[in-house]
């Protein structure tokens, strides 16, 4: 094994047991008492690459099959690393790469070039069959709401829609805008449950096609429409009583928060209500994870609440409610990863083994962020007037009870005859 890797792992792994098999035979690290993981490097160059730039190379080596997890899985390996402190293991090369990424990130944040359409297509315009391998029956590609605990993924995704729609206080005859409408599940649920006319906007051509087909199948073409539209170019003359955005804000970019909420202020009716559902992190990041930036979500950024609130205030909007969901996405991602790996051979048939390892690493790394790095979901209810919503939260649970009754008589999409 490369001596530099041996030194690095000796400094890092104190809790649990890590067995590493490589060019120099087998080495053991850690004092036990925690996770037990065995990995293997297929060549000495992979060992050196791991030391030089672990933030990028760990994922790339796993994708390329040059780092193999032989006991446990990739999530257990990532979690074992996070169970231990990393600060003492930093090398000069790692530090310098971090500084370079920080500088590059600051530069990119100051170049006002809009790559939204390209960035969205990179992730969301993949083969629709891929997402069917691990998502729930309504194709909700955002955090589910496991309330009560222990419910299935499908039940938790319905609970998520129910919880958000209850906060919207939607009423029949109102107009609603969904910013980032995905495959249409939220828009259709909102329209059917509350009698609301919904416009959903997306930058994904694949999601647009599927969401229109699904709305047509449900007989909602008259009340739910989807458009290929950037939120920034929404006409200011359009006014909506309700606005909802779920899992889209992570793609806005922190320098665009003022633009985003200024546009919300432009198109939200004076007595309107918005619910914003987003991943959050505990404090602002200096730069994005380089592997995620390169392979999964180019141009994305997970906000800290401290970065979001000033933009809301400067846009002249009010926050009427904030709810933090700390572990629900960890549970969601675990379900997704288990479902995806159960359909591994189908995923390989769609793409190849390298892609499957990339997707597994993405799901495992994302789960680890919620279990070990205090990532969370925040839901913000935003208004122009304080009187637009009640001064207590009882209405949320009362509305959820009504929505449960609606769900009992709603026909599942796959049961509707074409």
N, C-alpha and C positions, 0 to 999 in steps of 0.2 A: 504494500500500500504506500502511496505517496506520503512522505514524512510530514508534509505540510497539512494533509488531511488528518493524519493521526494526531497531530498537535492540536488542530482546531477542534476535533471531536472530543479529545481529552479535556479541553477547557469547557466545552459546552455541556456534555451529558453527565449530569450528577445524579439525577433521579431517573429511575427506570433502568432498563437494560437494552442496549443497542449492540447487535452483532453485525460486523461489517466483513464481508468476504470480498477480497480483491486481489490485486497483483501480488501482494506480499503474504497471502494466506488469510487467516481469520483473526480478527481483533474484537475485543469486548470492551464496552464502555458503560459507565454508570454503576450506581451502587445498589440497583434493584429497588423493589418496593413500588414500582409503578408499571408502566407499559413495557411490553417485551416485543421488540421488533428486530427482524433480520433483513438486511439489504445486501445486495451484491452489485459490484461494479464490474462491467464486462471488459474494461480496458483501463490501463493506467492513465491515459490521457483524460478519461472521464473523471478520475479522481482529482487530477490537477485542475480541471475546469470547475469542478464543484467548489474548490477552495477559492479560486480566483473571483468568481461572481455567483455565489449561491442563490441570490434573489432571482436571477434569470436562469442560471444553469440547472438548478434543481428540477424545475419543470421541463426544461428542454431535454435533459438527460433521461428523465422518466418517459417523455414522449417518444424518444428515439430508441427506447429499450436498452439503454446503456446503464441505467440504474434500475435494478429489479428488486421488488419487495418480495421476499421469500417467506417471511413469517409476519402476520398482520396484514395491513393494507396501507395504501398511500396516506389515507387519513390518519391512521395510527402513527405513522412515521412523522407526519407534519405535527401532530399533536404532541408527540414525544419531544420534538425539538422545542415547541412552545411551552411545554411543561418545565423546561429548564431556562435559565437566564442566558441570553445571547450576548450581553454586553461585554463579557470577558473574552468572548471568542472572536471579536472583531479583529481582522487583520488590516494592515495599512491599505492593501489593495481594495478590500471591501469598503473601507471608509472613503477612499478616493472615488470609487465608483458611485457611492452614495452622494458625495458632493457634486460630482458631475451630473447626476440625474436631477439633483435639486436645481442646479443652474439651468439645465435644459428645460425642466418643468416650468420654471419661472419665465423663461423666454417664450415658451409656447403659450403660456397664459396671457402674454402681452401682444401676441400676433392675432389681430381680429379677423381670422379667416374661418369661415363657417364650413366645417366638414360634416355636418350632422347627417346628411343623407348617406354619404359614403360610410360613416361610422356605423350607422344603424344597419345598413345592408350587410356589413361584415359579419354581424352576429345573427340578425333576425331573418335574413333572406336565405338561410340554409334550407335544405330539403325539409318540407313540412313533416315527412315521416319520422325525422329525427326527434322532433318534439313530442310526437305521439308515443314515443317509446317510454317517456318518463313523466309527462305531465298528467294532470287529472283529466276527467272526461270533458271538462269545459275549457281546457287549454289555458289555465291561469298560470302565467309565467312570472309570478311575484309571490311574496311571502303569504302563506296561509295563516289562518287564525285558529290555533288549537285550543278552542274553548267550547266545551270542557276538555281537559287534557286526555290524551289517549284516543281521540277520535281518528278516523281514517283521513288520508290526504284529501279525498273527494269531499268529505264532510267539512274538513277544515277550510277548504277553498270556498265552499258555499258560505261558511261562517264569516269568512273575510268579506265577501261581497255584502252579506247581510249587515255586518258591523259598519261598513263604510256608507252604505245607502241609508242606514238609520241616522248617521251623523249628518247626512246631506239634508234631511228634513224635506225631501222632495214631495211635491204634490201634483195631482193630475193637471194637465194643461201647461205645465212649466216647460221651458226650454233648457236643455242641459248640454254642456260641452265636455267631452272627455279628451284630455290631452295625452296622447300616447295610448291608443285604443286597443293595441295588441290584436288578438284574434276575435275580439268583439264580445267576449263573455260578460264583462261588466256593463257595457252599454245595453245589451239585451236584457240583462237582469234588471237594471234600473228602469228601463222603459216598461217592461212587463209588470214589474212589482208596483210601480208608482204612477203609471199613466203619463210618463214624461216623454217628450220629443227629444231625441238624443242625436247629436252630431259627434262622431268620433273622428279624430285626426291621427294620422300615423305617417311615418316616413319609410315604412317597409312595404314594398310592392307585394311581397308574398302575403304578409298579414292583411293587407288591404283586400286582396283577392279572396282569401279564405273568410274574412269577416263578412264581406258582402254576401258570399254564398250562404253562410250560416244564418244571417239575418233574413235572407230570402226564404230559406227552409223553414224558419220559425214564423213566417208570415208577417215580418216586421218591417218590410221595405218602406211602408208608409210612415213609420215613426222612428226608425233608426237608420241613419245613413253614415257612411264612412268615406272620408276624403284623404287623398294624398296631399298633406298640407303641413307646413312648418308653423308652429304656434306663433312665431314672431311676425308672420305675414297675415295673421287673421285680421279681417277688416274691423276697424274700431266701431263701425256702425252696428255690427252684430252685438247684441246684448243677450246674455244668458243668465237665467235665474240660478242655475247650479253649475258648478265646474268641479270635475273630479280628475285627478291624475294619480295613477298607481304605477310605481316602478319605472317612471319615465324621468323623474327629476335628476337621477344619477347621470343622465346623459347631457344635461344642460351645460355644465361647466361653470366653475365658480365665478368667472368674470362675467357671466351672462345672467346672474341671479337678478340683478336690477331690471334687465330687459324682460325677463320672464314675469316678474311680479308687476312691472309696469303694464305689460300686456294683459295680465289678469285683471288689473284695475280698470283697464280700458274696456274689457268685454264683460265684466261682471256687473249685473244689475245692482242698483243702489241697495236693495234689500236682499241681495244674493248671498249664497253660501258656497264656499269651496272646501273640499277635503283633499289634502295633499298627503300621499302615502309614499315614503321614501326610505331607503337604507340610510342610516346615519353612522358616523363613527365618533368616538368620544372626544376627539380634538382634531383640529385641521391637520391634514397631511402635508408634509413638505413636498413629496412627489408620489406618484402612483406606483403600485407594484409593477415592476417592469415586465414581468411575464404576462400578467393580466392585460397590461397596456398593449403588448405586442400581439397576443394571440386571441384575446377574448373581447375586450371592450376598449378599442382604441378611442381616445378622447374622452373616456368616462371619468367621473370623479365622484367619490362618496363624500357628501357634505357633513360637516359638523353643524349642529343646531346653531352654534354661535355664529356661523357664517351665514345662515339663512335668515335669522330674525332681523338683522339690520336692513337687509334688502326688502323685507316685507314692510318694515316701518317706513323706509324711505319712499316706498311706493304709495304710502297713504292708506295701507290696509291694516286691519286689526287681527290679532290671533285670539280666537275665542276659546280654543281648547287644544291641548297637546297631550297625546298619549304615547307612552313608550312601550314597545313590545320587545323585550330583551332577547328571548330565546326562541321565538316562534319560527324565525327563518332558519335556525339551526335544525329544528325538527323538519321543516320543509325540505331543506337541502339533503338531509339524511334520506328522506323518502325518495327524492329524485334520484339520488346516487344509487340506492338499492334497486330502484326500478330500472334505471339505465343499465346497471351491470347485469341484471337479470335478463336484459335484452341485448347483451353484448354482441352476440353473433349477428343479430339483425343490424346493429349499428355498423359493424365491420362490413357487412354487405352493402350498406349505403355509402360508406366512405372507405376507411381502411383501419388497420390496427393502430397506427400512429394517431389518427384522429380520435379514436376511442380512448386511448391513454391520455390525450390532451383533454378531452371532455371530462374524464374521470378526475384528473388532477384539478381541473377548474371547480368541479362540484365539491371535491374534498377540501381544497384550499378555502373555498368560500365558506363551507361549514365550519372550518377551524377558526375563521375570523370571528364568527359569532360565539363559538364555545370558548375561545381563548383571548380574544382581543377587544372585547366589549363593544363590538359592532351591534347594532340594534335596528329596529324599525321605529320610525316616528310617524305618527299621523297628526297633522295639523288641520284644524278647522279654522278657516280664514273668512272674514267678513269685512264689509265697509262700515256697517252700523252694528253696534253692540246689541241692539234690540232685535237683530235678525234671528237670534237663537235664544232659547230659554236660559235662565240664569242657574240652572242645575242640570245634572246629567241623567236624570230619571227618564227623560224622553227617549234616550238612546235605547234603553232596555225595553221600554214600552213599545217602541217602533220595531225592535227586533222580534218581539213576540208576534206582532202583526205579520212581519215578513216570513216567519216560520210557517204561519198558516197559509200564506201564499205559496210557499215552496211545496207544501203537501199536495197541492192540486196542479202544480206546474208539470207539464209533460217533458221528460228528458229529450234532448235534441236527437239522440240516436233512436228514439221510439217514434219520431214523427215520420210519417210516410212521405216520400218524395212525390 
